Amino acid sequence: MTRMVNCVKLGKEAEGLKLPPYPGEMGKKIFETVSQEGWNMWVKQQTMLINEYRLSPVDPKTRQTLREEMTKFLFGEGSTPPADFVPPQ
């Protein structure tokens, strides 16, 4: 049976994640309140941020920045793309 959650990102009930996608309390919060679809949206946003800003995920500053952007994207006002970002057509 599929686990359902009230997704804070989508604002509706949707299929939940199978496992916490992030360590610690943040991972638990995401697992309990973000759907698979909402998480997939974040993964796409994160990939865009890494590519556009040429970030290195092994850098501690980058990981902190991505955590802040993830929190804004999933639970806050949203993560904004770079000013000169043009989505692929």
N, C-alpha and C positions, 0 to 999 in steps of 0.2 A: 504494500500500500504506500502511496506517495504521501510524504509529509508536507502539510500545507502551513504557510505562515501568512500573517498579515504584513505584507511588505511595506516598509516605510518609504522606500524609493518609488514604488509604483502606486501606492495608496490603495491597494486592493489585496485580496487573498490570492496567493499564487503558490506554485510548487516551491518548496524549500530546498536548501542545499543539503547534500548528502553528508557532508562533514564540515566542521568549522574551517574556513579558508585562511584563517589568520591566527597566530598564537595568542594566548592569554585572554584577558577579559574582552578585548576588542573582538577577537575571533568568536567568543561566546555570544556577544551582542549581535554580531553580523549573522551568525548561525540562527539565532532566535528571531531576528526581525527583518532579514533581507532575503528575498526570493532568489532562485537560480537566475531568473531573467534579470533582476536588478543587479546581481553580482556580475553577470556577463556584460552588462552595460558599463560597469566600473572597469572591468578588464580592458575593454576597448578604449575607454578614456585614459586609463593608465598607460597603455601602449602608445597612444597618441602623444601624451605628455613626455614619455621617455624619448620617443623619436624626435619630436619637434624641439625639445630643449637639449637633446643629445645628452641625456642623463645616464649615469652609470649606477645600476642598482647595487653594486658592491660598496659604493660610497655611503657612509653613515648619514651625511647631510641629505643625500638623495632619498634614502629610505625614510628619513624624518619628513621631508617635503611630501613624498608620496603618501605617507600616513595621514598627514594633514589634509591633503587633497582628497583622499579616500573618505575621511570623516566628513568633509564638506559635501562631497558628492553624494554619499549615502544618507547622511543624517542632517545636513544643513542646507545652505542656500545653493549648493551645487559648485562643481569645479568648472572654472572657465578655461577655454582653450587659449593659446597664445593669441595676441592681437592680430598677427599676420597669418594665422592658420586658415588655410583654404581646404575644406573637405574634398576628398577625392570624388570624382563624378562617376 
